[in-house]
């Protein structure tokens, strides 16, 4: 019976971390000069936005990331694969999260096999800044630990100390819901090969030149 329980646990763990278990083979760790140049300040409220990718087939959680709007807006994308030319990232923090890049980031994760749950909570400037500094202080995250490291980051924030230390993206999403987060879902039915989405990515400066 113990072996059966252990086997069920391992299966659940493998399903919950499936999508953050394979990194983009192209590592991008931008120099500080590029990070500074990519800085984007969003004039909206200071906010934490949790992204949870859910399997359309099984309903299992597959990836977790956190967008942080503080003194600048970034996405903490632990063990993520949203990396290509024109995207400035360092130690799993994606910089320059303009409205265009936020749209691309969200749609990148939604495809025929997965949809994205987007949950937002407005926070004080102090909490947002702590979240930003925590994200920047972390090194590259090990594969399959996206939800765990995001929950650990949250647990260091005032008002979120009770965040569950969990490998489960869905458990962290449920916690965010209990905190009163807004809730939205994005379904798209693009090809499951995310490399094609990245290949079609056009940085904003190139789009501006084309227009």
N, C-alpha and C positions, 0 to 999 in steps of 0.2 A: 504493500500500500504506500509505503514511504517513497519507493522508487517511482510509482505512478504519479504521486503528488509532485515530486521533484521534476519528472519529465514534463508535466503540465506547466510548471513554473518556467522551465527553460524555453518551452514552446512559446509561451506568452511573452517572455522577454524578447525572443528573436523576432516576433511579429511587431512588437512595440518599437523596436529600434531599426527596422529594416531599411528605412530610407536615409538614415544618417550613418549607415555603416560603410558607405562607399564615398570617398571624397572625390572631388574633381581631380583628375590626374595632373592638371596644370596648377601648381601652387603659385599663388600670388601673395607676396608679402611686400607691400609697397614701402619705399623709403619714406622717412618723415616728411620730406619736402612735398611729396605727392599727397600724403595724408593731409597736410596743412592746406594744400591747394584745393583739395576736394571738399573742404569743410562747407557744410550747408546749414544755415540757420533757418529753422521753420518758425513762422510767427504764430502758430497755433498754440494751444495749451500744452503745458508740460505733461507728457503722457508716456505710459508704457503700453505697448501693443504686443500681445502674445499671438504668435502664429503656430497653429497646430495642423499638421498634414495628416489626413485620415484616409485609410484605404477604402475605396468604394466597394470593394469585394467583401472584405471581412469586418470593416468597421474599426480595425485596430489603429492605434496611434502610430505614426511613422517618423515624424520629425518635429522638433520644437525650435523656435527662434524667438527673439525679442527685439522689437524696434523701440528705441529710446529717443524721445524728443526732450533734450535738455538744452545746454548752451549750444549744442549742435545736434542734428538728427543723424543717428547711425542705426544699423541693424546688427545685433549680436547674433551671428549665425554659426553656432558651434558645430564643428564637423560638417559644415555645409558645403554645397557644391556650386553656389552662385558666384562663380569666379571666371572671369574672362577679360580680355583686353577692353579697357574703358571702364572697368569696375575697380575701384580702389579699395583694397582690403588689407588688413594687417592683423595677424593673430586672431582670426575669426570675427573681427569687427569690420563691417562694410561701411565705408564712409560716403558722404555726399548723397544722402537719401532724399533727393528731390522728389517732387510728386511723380515725375516720369519714372524715376528709378524705383520708387515704391510700387508703382503699378506693374512694372516689369518683374520686380521681385515676387509680388503676390501671384501673378499669372505664371511665373516660372514653376511654381510649386503645384499649380492646379493642372491636371491633365486627365486622360481617360481612366487612369487607375487610382487617382487620389483627388480629394477636394481639400480646400483649406478653410479652417475655422479661424476667424480674426476677432480677437477680443481686446478691448481697450479700456484702460483705467486712467483717469486724470489724477496727477499727483502734484505735490508741491515742487517748486524749483529745487529745493534741497534734496528731496528724494530722487528726482530725476538725475541730478548731478552725481549723486552717489552711485546710481545705477550705471551711468556713463563711465565713471572712473573704475568701477568694479569690472565692467566689461573690458576696458582697456588694459587692466592689470593682469588679465588672464592670458596665458599662452595658448598655442594651438590645442584644441580639445581632442582627446582621443576619440576614435571612431566609436559610435554607438552610445555616446554619453551626452547627447544633445540636451535631453530633458533633465538629466541629473545636474549638469553644470548650470543650466538656466535656473533650476530650482535653488541651487546653492547661491547663485548670485542674488536671487530674490530674497533669500533668508537673511541677507546682510542689510536689507533696506528697512528703515523704520516703517512699522505698520505691516510688514510682510515677514516678520521673524518666524511665523508659524508655517511658512511654505514647506510643503512635503519634500523630503529628500528622496526623490524617486526617479527611476529610469523610465517611467511611463508618461508619455506625452499627454495622454488623456487624463491622467490623475492631476497633472499640473493645470490642464485646461479646466477641470472641474473646480479646482481651488480658485482659479481666477474668476470663474463664474460666481462662486460663493462670496467673493470680494466685491461683487456688484458690477463686474465688467460688462460693457456692451458686447453684443454677439452678432456676428455676420458670417456667412459662408459663401465661398466662391467655387462654383463648378465649371469646369471647362473640359473639352473632350479632344484636346490636341494629342498628337503622337506621344507615346510614353517615353520616347528617347529625348531626355532633357538636353542632350548635347546639341540637338537641332535648334532648340530655343535659344541657347547661348550663341550658336553660330549666326542666328538672325538678329542678335542684339545689336542695336545701333546707339552708340553713346550720344548724349544730348548735343554735344558740340558738332557732331557729324550731321545730326538731324537739322540743326540750325543752318549749317552750311548748305544743305540740300534745299532748304526752303528759301 
